[in-house]
Structure formats: structure tokens, C-alpha cells
Amino acid sequence: MKILDRQTRCQILHLLCEGNSVRSVTRLTGASKNTVIKLLIDAGKACMAFHDENVRNVQSKRVQVDEIWSFTYAKQKNVAAAKAAPDGAGDTWTWTALDADSKMILSYFVGGRDGECAMLFVDDLRARLTNRIQLTSDGHKAYLEAVEGAFGGDVDYAVLHKVYGASSEAAKGRYSPAECIGTTKNRVEDDPDPAHVSTSYVERHNLTMRMHMRRFTRLTNAFSKKVENHAYAVALHMMYYNFVKVHSKLRMSPAMAACVSDLLWEIGDIVGLVEAEEAKIDRKRGPYKKAS
């Protein structure tokens, strides 16, 4: 089997991280579709492992959480009629927790939008923090029990409810929501500062995700066929966003601003994670022996 050289791997991952679809990457690099997907999977696994191990003991003051919708294989209403729909087909939600000061994504989770997924997501967030935080979420009710179970009373928690007006005739049938005409801030736990009850930063990151991952772009056919590949693409993006991409306001990567990393990463460093995982597998397999 032909092994991609390091430069080609860097090029492929960089294109994927900058919003190109798998097929466009194949046209630009000459690599096959299966090769691009295999590298995406390997990179996603390596990024998941690195984030899980190293984004720990983070000092944070204010955290915002939100969920962003996408779909796998087919939209939920079409799954029943779809041919050979895999497990996980239909609505796919990506939960994100963003530090409001460093803009770093502290935790993310790909799954449904139910209470169980909310608990898994918030439990993971709590395990990565070392201090008390102020937490803001939207009005999704699944957060209430999840936050109580993960933090108990050791959190300043508030919910930001958005008030939407009636949809205009011109907006009917579109995917965009009705116009937001106001917000209400509701204290849930202890004493959150009303001035910092906001989900603006994490919602802005939703746009970043849609711009940097083609499978999140609306009204296209660049959706994920498998929920596992969707999760790997998310893991690659989070690694790129946290460690490689320079934030325009901070003038450094979010990981540097959060004191998780001492230096700015390059795309080659992500390739290095893939190579390190490959070396572990080779060591487990042992030396190759030619059959007699």
C-alpha cells in the first residue's frame, strides 16, 4: 500500500480544516477519496486522544455552552424511507463548551439532543476544570438536570432565553429561524453576574464550524454518511481551531490564551500526532517477518 508523504498529508488536512469537501480535496491533491477519508479518520482519532488527555485542569472564569445541528446520511424525516440507513442516521447534534476569555473549546460531544447526551457532555466539561465558573446556556431544558448533576451547587449558572418574533411571509419555508426580538436572563444556580450572561461567543463559533467543515454547510450535499466520520471531522476541527488557528482578536491561538499550549501549532504538528499513533500500532505488531 502506498503511504502518503508528510507534505501531502499536511496539504490534505489543511484543505479539510479550511472548509473543503472530500471530493474537492481529491481534485486538488490527486489523492483518492478513500485515502482522504482514511487520513481524516486517523487524524480525528489522534486529535480526540490528544484533546482528552491534554485539555485538563483548565483555569476558566466564564463558560458558554450551545448545540449546533447537522444530519448524517439523511435528514430525520427521510430516514425511514432511506435505503440501508446506518446507525446514527438522521439529526446529529454537536455540543460545545467555549471559554469566554480565551475562546478555547474546552469540551465537545457529538450525539443526540436528549438528556443523556447533555449529562455526558456537561460531566466531561466539569472534569476538565479546576475552579468554579460562571456558566451560561440557552433555554434547552436538558441542561438543567445535567448541570445540577455535574456541578451540584458549585457553579454560577444562568440561562439566556431568546424571544423570537413571528416569521414573515418572505421567511416561510427557509431554514433560518425567525428574527430574535429580545432576550431574558434567568438565574438558575447561585450568583451569576448578569453582565456576563451571554452565549454570543459560542454561537459565533457555530459560524466558524460551518465555515471550516464542509459537512456543516447548509443547503449542500456535503453531509456526513457515517456519524463516526462526522465525529472525526469535528475532532480535527477542534484541534485546528484550538491549537493552530490564530484568533484575530487575541493574536494567538485559543490554547495559548488558555495556557494549555506554550506555542502556536502548525498543521504538521497534527500530522505528527497521526504519525505517533501509527508508530504505536507498528510497535504492537512487532517486526515484519517474511513467510517461509
N, C-alpha and C positions, 0 to 999 in steps of 0.2 A: 504494500500500500504506500502511495506517495505521501510524504509528510510535508506540510506547508512550511516554508521558511519563515523566520521571525518577522521579517518586513511585511510579508503578505498577511500574516496573522494580524499584525498591527493595523494594516490598512482595512482589513475586513471588519475588525472590531470597531475601529474608529468610524467607519461608514454606518454601521449598525447603531452606534451611540449617537450619531448625528441625524437620525431620523430616516435613513434609507431602508427600503423594504429588502427582504431576502433576494427577490428576483433582480432588483436594481443593483444589488451588490454583486450578484453573479455576472451581470453585464459589464460592470465597471472593472472587476478584477479578473474575470475569466475563470474563477473557481466554480465548481459545480454547486447546484442547490444543496445537495446532501452534505457537501463539505462545509458550506456556510452554516447550515443548521447544526452540524456536529460541533463546529467551533463555538457556536452560540451556546449550546448545551454545556460543553466543557467549561467555557468561561463563566456561565451562570452558576454552575455548581461551585467553582472555585471562589467566586465572589460571595456566594451565600455563606460558605465556610469561613471566609475571612471576616465578613461583617459579624457573624455570630460570635466569633472568637475575640475580635479586637474592639468592637464598639461596645465597650463595657465601662462601668464606673465613670459615667459621663456626668460632669457638673452642669446642671441646667437650671434656669430660673423659670422660664415660661415655655410651655409646650402646647402646640396646636395639633389637633388630630382631625382627620377627614377621610372619606372614602371616595374613590373615583370608579365609575362604571365602564365596563367594556364587555365583550362577549367572546365566547370560544366556540368555534365550529359553526354555530348558527345562533341567531337571536332566540331568546327564550320561547317566544310564541311559535317559532318554527321548528323547535327541537323534536316535537312529537312526530312531525311529518318528514324529518330528515333521514336520509339513508345512513345506516351504520354510525349513528352519533356516538362518540366515545363518552366515557365517564367524565363528568365535569363540563359537558356541553351546555351552552346557554349563558345566562348572566354570570359575569366574573367581576368581582369587586376587589380593588386593591386598597388596603387600609394603610395610611401613612401617618407618622408622628414626626413633626418638624420642630426643632428648637428655634424659637422666635428670634434669638440673638445671633447665633452662628449660622442659621438657615440649614443646619445639617439634618438629614433624615436619620432619626435615631432608631426607628423601628418601622418595619413594613410587613404586610401579610397579604397573601393572595388567597381568596376563597369566596364564600358567600357573604351575605349581609345580615346574618342572623345573630342571635345572642351568643351562641357557642363560638363563632368566629370573633366576635367582639371581645370575649373573655380571653381567647388565645392571644389576640393582638395586644390588649392592654396589659396582660400578665407579662408578655415579652418586653413591653416598654418599661414597666416597673422594674424588671430585673436588670435593666441597663443603666439605671440612675442611682446616684449615691446620695442625693439630697431631696428635700421637699421641694415641690414645684407648684406653679400655678398652671392648671390645665383648662383648656377651652375646647369644647366640641360643638358640633351642630346639634340640632334637636332630635337626632336619631335616638330612640329610646333604649336601644341595646347598650348604649354607653353607660347608662345609669347603674345597672347591676354590675357591669364589668369593672367600672371604676371603683365601686364600693368593694367588690371582691378583691381587687388587686392592691388598692391603696388603703382601704379602711378609712379612717379619719385623717390620715397623714397626707392630705392634699388640699390645695385651694382650688376648687372646681366650680366652673361656671359654664352655662350653656348659652350659646348665641342662637336665638331663633330669628330666622328671616321671614319677613312678611312680603308676600307676592301679590301683585295686583292681578286683575282679570286679564286673560290673554286677549290681545287684539285680534281682529279678523285676519290681519295680514300674518299673524304668528301661528295661526291654526295649522296643524299638520307638520310643523317644524320640530326639530329635536331640541331646540333651545327652550329653557324654562321661561315663564312669564317674568316680567320686569320686577325686580326687587324694589319695593317702595319704602322699606324700613326694616329695622331690627330691634329686638328686645333682648336685654341681658338679664339672665336669671341665675342667682346664686344657688348652688346645689350643696356644696360642702365647704365649711369653714369660712375664710375671709378673702376671696379673690379680689384683686384690685380692678375696679370697673374700667379703668383706663387701658388695661391690657387684656380685656375680654374681647378677643378677636380671632377669626380664622382666616384672615386675609393672606397671610404668608403661605399657609399650607394650601389654600385654594389657588394661589398664584403658582405653586409648584405643580398643581394639576395641569396647568397650561404647559409647563416645562416638560412634563411627562408626555403630553400629546404631541409636542414638537420634536421630542427626541426618541420616541418609539413609534414607528410607523403603525404598528398594530393597534395603537390607541387612537389613531386619527379617525375622525368621524366621516361617514358617508364615503368610505372606500372599501375595496375588497381585501385590504391588507390586515385581516384579522387572524388571530391565532387558531390553528387547527387542533392543538392539544393544550390543555390547561398547564401541563408541566412545562412546555416550551414558553408559554406566557410568563410563568413564574421565573424562568431562567432569564428571559429578556428584562423583566423588572429588576432582578438582582444585578444584572450587568449595568443597567441604567443607574441604579442607586450607587454602585461603586464608582461609576464615571462621574456622577453628579457630586458625590461627597468628596472624592479624593483627586479627581483630575480637572474638573471644570472650575475655572476661576469665576467667583461670584463678582458681578460687575460693581456692586456697592462695597463689598468687603475687600476687594482687591486681593483675595486669596481664596483657597478652596474652603468650603464649609468645614471639612475635617480639621484644617489648620486653625480656623476660627474657634472650633470647639476643643482645641488642644488634644485631639485624637491622633493627629499626624504632625510631625515636625517639618515636613517638606511637601512641596507640590508634586504629585504623581504625574507620570506620563502614561500614555496608552500602553507603552512597552512594559510598564510595571504590572498591568493587568495580565498581559501575555506571560509575564514571569510567574504569576500565580498559577496559570494553566500549566506551564512547564514544570512547576514544582509538584503539582498533583500528578502529572504524568510520570515524574521520576519516582514518586511513592509507589505507583502501580507497578513500574518496572522492577523496583526492588522486591516487591512482594512476589512477583512472578519468578524472580531469580534469573540466572544466566540462561541464554538460549542454548539448547542442545540439539544438534542435528541428529535426526533419526538415522539409525543404522540400517 
